[in-house]
């Protein structure tokens, strides 16, 4: 018998494990390591948002959209970056493994995702 004080694991939704994988990979990013990004399921994809530390997009430092990951087929993911001026998502890459796409977001040498 398990005592009531024993903690148990919980998964809050069908994609929660994917969300946690995304968050874990984002911890390795080279830009804005001191902010805590959010990952939420919206419009059939995972959306990454974060406070705007550079103030390049939002002068007040508010939360901005960073990246979007969409499952396209059973074995394919699509990655998008936010074009803040045009107010739309721009396709960046596709891959079979989500980790390949997250590496682009994490490294972001050209500041495509973390402006």
Secondary structure, DSSP 8 states (H G I E B T S, - for coil): ---TTS------STTHHHHHHHHHHHTT-SS-TTS--EEEEETTEEEEEEE-SS-SS-TT--EEEEEEEEEEETTEEEEEEEETTTTEEEEEEEESSHHHHHHHHHH-TT-SS--
